[in-house]
Protein backbone atom coordinates (compact mmCIF):
# COMPACT_ATOMS: atom_id res chain seq x y z
CA UNK A 1 0.00 0.00 0.00
CA UNK A 2 1.52 3.32 -1.11
CA UNK A 3 1.92 6.13 1.43
CA UNK A 4 1.13 9.27 -0.56
CA UNK A 5 2.26 12.75 0.43
CA UNK A 6 -1.39 13.83 0.38
CA UNK A 7 -1.73 11.79 3.58
CA UNK A 8 0.78 14.06 5.35
CA UNK A 9 -0.12 17.47 6.73
CA UNK A 10 1.82 20.24 4.97
CA UNK A 11 1.77 22.13 8.29
CA UNK A 12 3.93 19.47 9.88
CA UNK A 13 7.73 19.28 9.75
CA UNK A 14 8.74 16.08 7.98
CA UNK A 15 12.28 14.70 8.08
CA UNK A 16 13.55 12.66 5.14
CA UNK A 17 17.17 11.52 5.59
CA UNK A 18 19.01 11.09 2.30
CA UNK A 19 20.33 7.58 1.74
CA UNK A 20 23.22 9.09 -0.21
CA UNK A 21 25.02 9.73 3.11
CA UNK A 22 24.53 6.21 4.47
CA UNK A 23 27.13 3.46 4.75
CA UNK A 24 26.43 1.55 1.53
CA UNK A 25 28.07 -1.59 2.93
CA UNK A 26 25.24 -1.85 5.49
CA UNK A 27 22.24 -0.24 3.84
CA UNK A 28 19.49 -2.32 5.46
CA UNK A 29 20.90 -1.59 8.91
CA UNK A 30 21.32 2.09 8.08
CA UNK A 31 17.71 2.42 6.96
CA UNK A 32 16.51 0.64 10.09
CA UNK A 33 18.63 2.99 12.20
CA UNK A 34 17.12 6.19 10.82
CA UNK A 35 13.63 4.69 10.89
CA UNK A 36 14.01 3.92 14.60
CA UNK A 37 15.37 7.45 15.07
CA UNK A 38 11.96 8.89 14.16
CA UNK A 39 12.37 9.79 10.49
CA UNK A 40 9.18 10.38 8.52
CA UNK A 41 10.39 9.32 5.08
CA UNK A 42 13.50 8.01 3.33
CA UNK A 43 14.88 10.25 0.58
CA UNK A 44 16.34 8.38 -2.39
CA UNK A 45 18.54 10.31 -4.84
CA UNK A 46 18.56 8.76 -8.29
CA UNK A 47 21.18 10.15 -10.71
CA UNK A 48 21.90 9.15 -14.30
CA UNK A 49 25.39 10.57 -14.87
CA UNK A 50 23.96 12.85 -17.58
CA UNK A 51 21.50 15.26 -15.96
CA UNK A 52 23.94 15.46 -13.03
CA UNK A 53 27.60 14.33 -12.95
CA UNK A 54 27.12 11.28 -10.76
CA UNK A 55 25.58 7.81 -10.77
CA UNK A 56 23.77 6.42 -7.77
CA UNK A 57 21.00 3.84 -7.39
CA UNK A 58 18.44 2.10 -9.54
CA UNK A 59 15.18 0.18 -9.07
CA UNK A 60 16.81 -3.11 -7.91
CA UNK A 61 18.41 -1.41 -4.91
CA UNK A 62 15.16 0.32 -3.99
CA UNK A 63 13.27 -2.96 -4.30
CA UNK A 64 15.75 -4.56 -1.89
CA UNK A 65 15.32 -1.74 0.61
CA UNK A 66 11.55 -1.92 0.33
CA UNK A 67 11.64 -5.39 1.88
CA UNK A 68 13.43 -4.00 4.93
CA UNK A 69 11.57 -0.77 5.66
CA UNK A 70 8.06 0.56 6.19
CA UNK A 71 9.12 4.18 5.66
CA UNK A 72 7.55 6.01 2.72
CA UNK A 73 10.12 6.22 -0.09
CA UNK A 74 10.60 9.80 -1.33
CA UNK A 75 12.32 9.23 -4.68
CA UNK A 76 14.08 12.14 -6.39
CA UNK A 77 14.79 11.50 -10.08
CA UNK A 78 17.73 13.58 -11.27
CA UNK A 79 17.39 12.23 -14.79
CA UNK A 80 17.36 13.78 -18.25
CA UNK A 81 14.32 11.68 -19.20
CA UNK A 82 12.39 10.86 -16.02
CA UNK A 83 9.31 9.75 -17.92
CA UNK A 84 11.04 6.53 -18.98
CA UNK A 85 11.71 5.44 -15.42
CA UNK A 86 8.54 6.19 -13.49
CA UNK A 87 7.07 2.68 -13.70
CA UNK A 88 10.31 0.86 -12.72
CA UNK A 89 10.75 3.02 -9.62
CA UNK A 90 7.11 2.80 -8.60
CA UNK A 91 7.17 -0.97 -9.09
CA UNK A 92 10.33 -1.12 -6.97
CA UNK A 93 8.51 0.48 -4.04
CA UNK A 94 8.62 4.26 -4.39
CA UNK A 95 5.69 6.05 -2.73
CA UNK A 96 6.47 9.44 -4.20
CA UNK A 97 8.30 10.59 -7.33
CA UNK A 98 9.91 14.00 -7.82
CA UNK A 99 11.41 15.03 -11.17
CA UNK A 100 13.22 18.17 -12.32
CA UNK A 101 11.58 20.98 -14.23
CA UNK A 102 14.96 21.33 -16.02
CA UNK A 103 14.75 17.80 -17.45
CA UNK A 104 14.16 17.23 -21.15
CA UNK A 105 10.67 15.70 -20.83
CA UNK A 106 7.37 17.57 -21.01
CA UNK A 107 6.48 18.28 -17.36
CA UNK A 108 2.74 17.88 -17.85
CA UNK A 109 3.26 14.47 -19.43
CA UNK A 110 5.56 13.39 -16.60
CA UNK A 111 3.07 14.57 -13.97
CA UNK A 112 0.27 12.65 -15.69
CA UNK A 113 2.38 9.50 -15.89
CA UNK A 114 3.28 9.70 -12.19
CA UNK A 115 -0.37 10.18 -11.26
CA UNK A 116 -1.36 7.22 -13.40
CA UNK A 117 1.22 5.11 -11.54
CA UNK A 118 -0.64 5.69 -8.28
CA UNK A 119 1.94 7.72 -6.38
CA UNK A 120 2.24 11.38 -5.37
CA UNK A 121 4.19 13.81 -7.53
CA UNK A 122 6.76 16.53 -6.96
CA UNK A 123 8.75 18.96 -9.11
CA UNK A 124 12.28 20.05 -8.24
CA UNK A 125 14.11 23.26 -9.10
CA UNK A 126 17.87 23.77 -9.16
CA UNK A 127 19.36 26.69 -7.19
CA UNK A 128 19.38 29.09 -10.16
CA UNK A 129 15.91 28.18 -11.48
CA UNK A 130 13.30 30.77 -10.49
CA UNK A 131 10.06 29.93 -8.71
CA UNK A 132 8.16 31.26 -11.72
CA UNK A 133 9.37 28.27 -13.77
CA UNK A 134 6.87 26.02 -12.02
CA UNK A 135 4.05 28.48 -11.28
CA UNK A 136 1.83 26.83 -13.92
CA UNK A 137 2.21 23.45 -12.22
CA UNK A 138 1.39 24.36 -8.62
CA UNK A 139 -2.22 23.19 -8.86
CA UNK A 140 -1.14 19.81 -10.26
CA UNK A 141 1.51 18.62 -7.80
CA UNK A 142 1.93 17.58 -4.16
CA UNK A 143 5.45 18.88 -3.54
CA UNK A 144 8.08 21.36 -4.65
CA UNK A 145 11.69 20.37 -3.97
CA UNK A 146 14.07 23.30 -3.74
CA UNK A 147 17.70 22.33 -4.22
CA UNK A 148 19.91 24.32 -1.87
CA UNK A 149 23.07 22.89 -3.46
CA UNK A 150 23.86 22.05 -7.07
CA UNK A 151 22.51 18.51 -7.49
CA UNK A 152 24.94 15.66 -7.98
CA UNK A 153 26.85 15.05 -4.76
CA UNK A 154 26.10 14.91 -1.05
CA UNK A 155 27.94 16.81 1.67
CA UNK A 156 27.85 20.23 -0.02
CA UNK A 157 27.38 23.55 1.77
CA UNK A 158 23.96 25.20 1.99
CA UNK A 159 23.35 28.00 -0.54
CA UNK A 160 21.56 30.77 1.36
CA UNK A 161 20.57 32.55 -1.84
CA UNK A 162 17.71 30.07 -2.32
CA UNK A 163 15.90 31.22 0.84
CA UNK A 164 13.87 33.98 -0.87
CA UNK A 165 12.74 31.42 -3.45
CA UNK A 166 11.45 29.15 -0.68
CA UNK A 167 9.39 32.04 0.67
CA UNK A 168 8.11 32.87 -2.80
CA UNK A 169 7.04 29.27 -3.39
CA UNK A 170 5.29 29.06 -0.02
CA UNK A 171 3.38 32.26 -0.78
CA UNK A 172 2.48 30.88 -4.19
CA UNK A 173 1.33 27.60 -2.63
CA UNK A 174 -0.79 29.41 -0.06
CA UNK A 175 -2.63 31.13 -2.88
CA UNK A 176 -3.00 28.16 -5.24
CA UNK A 177 -2.68 24.93 -3.30
CA UNK A 178 -1.97 25.18 0.47
CA UNK A 179 -1.56 21.40 0.76
CA UNK A 180 1.69 21.50 -1.22
CA UNK A 181 4.78 20.42 0.68
CA UNK A 182 7.89 22.58 0.26
CA UNK A 183 10.96 20.36 0.55
CA UNK A 184 14.57 21.56 0.74
CA UNK A 185 17.62 19.43 -0.01
CA UNK A 186 21.26 20.37 0.39
CA UNK A 187 23.37 21.27 3.40
CA UNK A 188 20.47 20.89 5.83
CA UNK A 189 21.35 20.56 9.52
CA UNK A 190 19.99 21.83 12.82
CA UNK A 191 20.92 25.44 11.97
CA UNK A 192 20.13 25.74 8.27
CA UNK A 193 16.84 23.94 8.91
CA UNK A 194 15.73 26.91 11.02
CA UNK A 195 16.34 29.27 8.10
CA UNK A 196 14.39 27.27 5.52
CA UNK A 197 11.51 26.49 7.89
CA UNK A 198 11.12 30.16 8.76
CA UNK A 199 10.90 30.80 5.01
CA UNK A 200 8.09 28.25 4.68
CA UNK A 201 9.64 24.84 4.03
CA UNK A 202 8.15 21.86 5.89
CA UNK A 203 10.08 18.89 4.47
CA UNK A 204 13.76 18.60 5.31
CA UNK A 205 16.15 16.34 3.43
CA UNK A 206 19.27 15.80 5.51
CA UNK A 207 22.01 13.35 4.68
CA UNK A 208 25.32 13.89 6.43
CA UNK A 209 23.77 15.68 9.41
CA UNK A 210 21.59 12.65 10.22
CA UNK A 211 23.48 9.56 9.08
CA UNK A 212 26.80 10.85 10.39
CA UNK A 213 25.64 12.85 13.42
CA UNK A 214 28.20 12.63 16.22
CA UNK A 215 25.47 12.41 18.85
CA UNK A 216 23.41 9.88 16.90
CA UNK A 217 20.62 9.90 14.34
CA UNK A 218 17.86 10.13 16.94
CA UNK A 219 19.16 13.46 18.27
CA UNK A 220 19.75 14.74 14.74
CA UNK A 221 16.19 13.92 13.66
CA UNK A 222 14.82 15.48 16.86
CA UNK A 223 16.70 18.73 16.16
CA UNK A 224 15.06 18.95 12.76
CA UNK A 225 11.60 18.16 14.12
CA UNK A 226 12.06 20.90 16.74
CA UNK A 227 11.87 23.52 13.98
CA UNK A 228 8.10 22.88 13.90
CA UNK A 229 7.63 25.91 16.14
CA UNK A 230 9.24 28.13 13.47
CA UNK A 231 6.91 27.20 10.64
CA UNK A 232 5.01 30.37 9.66
CA UNK A 233 1.20 30.20 9.56
CA UNK A 234 -0.56 29.83 6.24
CA UNK A 235 -2.38 32.97 5.10
TAWO-V338081 format. One record per helix or strand. SS is the DSSP state (helix for helix, strand for strand). FROM is the first residue (numbers start at 1). TO is the last residue. If there is no record, write none. Layout:
((SS,FROM,TO) (SS,FROM,TO))
//
This chain:
((helix,5,7) (strand,14,18) (helix,19,21) (helix,24,36) (strand,41,48) (strand,55,55) (helix,59,66) (strand,72,78) (helix,82,92) (strand,96,100) (helix,107,116) (strand,120,125) (helix,131,137) (strand,143,147) (helix,160,176) (strand,181,185) (helix,192,199) (strand,203,206) (helix,208,211) (helix,217,230))
//
